[in-house]
């Protein structure tokens, strides 16, 4: 078994080039105007190794919104601040075979969010973040992450304005049903907070630094790290999660902004950016890169 840090930089660079050829199989999301402006050929990767060394390639200075990649991080924040017993009363940890914004599944589940990696679960947890308003909650989450790992996440105000202009009808319907079933304390605050935290933005290096604390023993509760990693493994890539849990076998989380975070337990973290998405909403090039890398780790 080869360890992450034993991979050669030349090989990693070759795999980046191979992954970039796959991006034409996806499309940049067009529902949010500011996301639609991304070039489908953009690609960046940053790998943080356990030793403190790193590998970077591509458009590494590009800042992009985390979008759904924030979901495991808001889960982690709440676990660390409120504990697992409390948080898991609000959301389940079961995998979903429905789209990430499915109202039908939420109705079938009688309003209890299936897991924190789909929109119903993430909106529910956004409602529980500490803070007097959405801006205060977003600032507290951002500050905590930045202090925890030394990254530099910022709120992209222009992206937030674009998200608000094209607010998802599916999310509104989900929030209404959650509220009706008693899972939200404040519907408007929950949606506003959810939209703001999704617009927290950074580079692939910022994202990889966050991933490293999920990969390695350190300041976080090992129980909370394990919960987040387990939920990412089984739920992090929407209804394709089970397929990639078998094919790749790493905890991963994607976002419609093109970000992908992959955790290599006890070895490091991989963050990639590739805005061309498949039909489910996962970044094609980023997943292709991680898939190739993992095949070589298993040799």
N, C-alpha and C positions, 0 to 999 in steps of 0.2 A: 504493500500500500504506500503510495507516494503522498507526502504531506504538501499542503498548499505552498509552503515557503520553498519547497524543493523544485517547483516548476521554473523553467528557464524563461527569462524575459523575452528571448527571441521567439520561443514557442507561443507565449502569451500574445505577442504582437501579431504573429501569424493567425492566431485564433480570432483576434479583433478584426483582421481583414476579412476572414471567412464570414464572421458574423455580420459584417457590414453588407455583404452580398445578399443577405437574407431580408434586408429591410424592405425590399420592393414587394414582399409578400404581405406587408401591412399597410395601414393608412393612418395618417395623423387625424386625431379626432376633430370634427368640425363643429360640434355643438357649442363649444366655448370659443368665441372669436380669437382671443389672445393665444390660446393653445393651437388653434388652427394655423397660426402664422409660422409654426415650427417647420423646419426643413426635414423631410422624412429621412434624409441621408445622414443627419447629425448622429454622432456616436461618441460616447465617452465611457471610460471605465477607470475605477480606482480600487485597488485591493490593499487593505491594511493587514499586515501579517502580525502574528503574535509577538515577534521580536521587536516591533516598532518600525521595521522597514516597510516600504510600500512600493507598489507598481502603479503607474498612471499612463494612460494612453488616450489620444483623441481630444475631443473638445472639452477639456477638463476645467476650463475657467467659466464655462457656460452655467448660468444659474437657472434652475427650473423649479416649478412648484412640486412639492411632494405629493399633493393630491392624496390618493388612498394609501400611499406609503406612510402617512402619518398615523394610520389606524393602529398598528401594533405599538406605536410610540405613545399615543394617548392611553392605550390599555396599560402599558408599562407604568406610566406616570400615575394612573389611578391605583394600580396595584401597590406601588411603592408608598403612596400617600394614604390609602384607605384600607388596604389589605385584600387578599383574595376572597375571603368569605363574603365581604360586602359586594365587591365588584361582580362576582359570579352569581349574585342574586339578580342582577340587572340583565345579564346577557348569558347565553349558552356558549358552549364550545364545540357544537356539532357542525360537521361539514355541511355544505349546501350544494345541491346540484342545479340550483336555479340562478339566473343572472343576479349580479350584485345589487340591483335596484328593484328586485321583485317584490311587488305588493302581494301577489297571490300567495307566495310562500309565507309571508308574515301573517296573512289572514288564516292560512291553514294551520299555522303555529299559534293561533289565538293571540297574536300580538307580542309574543315573547321573541326577541331577536335570536336567530339561530346561532350567530357568532359575532364577534366584534369586527371581523374583517369585511363584512358586507354593510351596506349603507344603513340598514335598520339598526344594527348593533352600534355602529359608529356614531349615529345621531343620538342614540340613547346615552352613550358614554359622554358625548359632547355636552349633554344636558347635566351631567354629574360633575363636570370639571369645576374645581373651586374657583371662585371669582365673582365679582358683583355684576359684570356684564361680559359680552362676548370678547371685547378688546382686552379686558383685564385677564380673562381666562387664557386667551391666546398668548398674551405677553408672558404670563406665568409659565405656561408649557414651554414656550420658546426659550425663556431664560433658564429654566431647569435643564433642558437638553443641552444648551450651549455651555452651561457651567459644568455639567456632568462629563462631557467628552471633549470640550475645547473646540466645538464647531461654531459656525457663524450663520445660523439660520436667521432669516429676516422675513417679515411679512411683505409680500409683493402686493402693494395697494392697487396697482393697475390690473393685476390678475384678478384680485378680489372684485374689483368693479366689473370686470368682464364676466365673472361667474355670477354676480348678482343680476346683471342684465339678462343673463340666459338661465336663470334659476330653473333647475330641473323639476318639471311637473311630477315626476316619479318620486322625488325626495319629499315634495310637499304632501303627496298622498300618503307616503310612508309615515311622515311626521304626524299627520292628522290621525292616522290609525293608531300609532303608538300613544298619542295623547288620549285618544278615546278609550284605550285599554289601560290607561293609568301608568304607562311607562315613562312619560315625560312630565316634568314639573312645569316647564314653560316652553311651549312649542316654538315660539318665535326666537327665543334665546337659544334653544337647542340648534335650530337651523342656522342662525347667524354664527354661532360658535363653530359649528361643523364646517361651514363655508370658509371661515377665517383660518382655522387650523389647516385645512387642505391647501391654503395658499401660502403657508410657510414654505420658504424656498431656500435652496442652497445648491452647492456643487456636488459632484460625485464624491469628492473628498469628505465633505461634511457628512454625507449619508453613510459612507464607509466607516467613519469614526464612530457614528452612532451604532452601527452594526457591530463594531468591535466589542462594545460593552455587553452586547447580547451573546457574543461568542465566547467571552473569556470570564473566568471568575474574577470578581473585583468588588466594587462598591455596592452593587445591586444584590438584593436577596436572590439566592440561587433558585428558590422556589418560583419567584416571579419571573426570572429569566426563562426558566423551564416552561412555564405556562405560555409565555409569549412565543417562544420558539415552537412549541408543540402546535399552537393555534396557527402560526404562520405556515408550518409544514402541511397541515391538513386543510387550511382554509384560505391561505394567502394569495392564491392565484384564481380566485373565484371558482367557477364550476370545472375548471381544468386542474384544480388542486390535486385531486387523487391521481390523475395521470402523471403529473410532474413529481409527486411524492415518490412514485415508483421509478420514474425515468431518471430523475435527478437526485431526489432524496435529501434535499437541503431545505431548511426553513427559508421561505422567500415571501416577499411582498412586492406587488406591483402597483403602479398608479397610472391613471390615464394621461398624466403629464409626461410619461415616458420613463419614469424612474423605476428601478428594480433594486431591491436589497436582498442579498443572499448571505446566510450565516453558515460558516463552516465551524461547527462547535470545537472549541479548544484550539483553533488554528487561526481564525481571522474572519474578515468579512469582505464581501465583494459588492460594490455599488456600480451600477451601469445606468446609462441614459441613452434611450433610443426611442424617439417619439412616434415612430410608426408602430401601430398596434394591430393585433389580430382581431378577429370578430368578437372575441370575448372581452377584450380590453387589456390584454397583456402585451408588453413591448417585445416585438418579434426579435430584433437584433440582440437585445440584452439577454433574452432567454437562450438564444442560440449560442451566445458566448459562454454562458454558465454551463450549458449542457455539454459543450465540447470540453471545457475545463474539467468538469466532473468525470468525464470518461477517462481522462488521463490520471486523475487522482486515484481512480479505482484500479489502475494497472498494477 
